[in-house]
Amino acid sequence: MNSKTGAGALGSMPRGARIHNFSAGPAVLPLSVVEECRDALPNLSESGFGLLEVSHRTPTFQNVVNSAMARVRRTLSVPEDYTVLFLQGGASLQFYMTALNLLRPDEQADYLVTGGWSQRALKEAKRVGDAQAIWDDSENGFRRVPQVGEYTVRDDAVYLHYTSNNTLYGTQFHHLPDSGGKLLLLDACSDIAGVPCDISAHDLIYAGAQKNLGATGVTLVILSPRALSRVGDDLPTMLDYNVHASNDSLFNTPNTFGIFVLDRVFNWLEENGGLEASIARNREKSGLLYAELDRTNFWRPHADKDSRSVMNVTWFIHDDALESVFLAEAEAADLGGLKGHKSVGGIRASLYNGCPLESVEALVSFMLDFEAEHS
Ligand SMILES: Cc1ncc(COP(=O)(O)O)c(C=O)c1O
């Protein structure tokens, strides 16, 4: 029986018990947020309308949107003249929408290709204009991100796009890329509000909420005035940032549930010390796990040390055959969601904001026992 979660082995787990969840997304949320969702389902904010049954045009729901917007701005220190949007379609839609809005067919855009998601972002941008990888580490298995000086943004490029945290490979930028004065675009899906990020140094940031910010189905997009001013005319309505900006993200029916959860996650962040405390907690969790990975050659961490991710920790076992045993025994010990992405294999522990330190302690303790048993 797991003392922290009150959960026994999967299958015999009591109803309502929660495992240690290391899923890469949708991912574990703070239990208090899950409970707030439960409580709001029949009756949101004493309105008599259930959370899933309230019109987005009511003052009750408008309060939720206003609250979520204000918390995003406060917690992430979004400059006043930047626009905050809650959109749908996931980050995968943003791969295309960013290029469609900011790039013309005869213009150039540069990409740092540091993993599968930046490959996909580049593929979509190529549909719009002359988009190119100016750094691509695919041949080396995406073990690191580039340092400033390893790439040069083309003179005529409109923007530089990068992925701050590579969810599949477990690598992360720990510095700001050099866009050479061009617009800087960021896919921050898997580390927003979990690591330091200077929003004012970027022109467009997008992040699906289902890892660090809440539930799936809502995508946070933040635009600088410089980026918004580039948006072309006569774009398809739903793909036009100006349409969503001028309607405060309520042009059509938004993901009301997702916005509610996002507001509650930011409320939880604020009540638990804000961004700084969240960053410190994530450093502590990942530090604990990397210390175990570095302790013995039994484990083989994937990422180069200076590119290691604080949010997604990826590794292999020296003997490949032990990986499936590890995953099965971990599940039986109530440690779930540890299977590496299919394009990489191995093991991955995602340590997003909602993942408590106790879960990482339980994982490390399991790893010590596993090594003792199988080496
Ligand atoms: C860094 C990154 N970008 C983009 C995506 C795609 O997000 P979505 O599935 O919301 O389209 C993911 C999903 O895991 C991701 O981790």
The ligand as an ORCA input file, in Angstrom:
! r2SCAN-3c Opt
* xyz 0 1
  C       6.481     21.100    -26.806
  C       5.164     20.654    -27.384
  N       4.674     21.310    -28.448
  C       3.502     20.951    -29.005
  C       2.767     19.899    -28.516
  C       1.463     19.529    -29.187
  O       0.422     19.914    -28.394
  P      -1.103     19.557    -28.752
  O      -1.231     18.077    -28.618
  O      -1.860     20.312    -27.720
  O      -1.376     20.034    -30.122
  C       3.227     19.198    -27.402
  C       2.443     18.068    -26.849
  O       2.900     17.275    -26.066
  C       4.454     19.589    -26.828
  O       4.951     18.945    -25.768
*
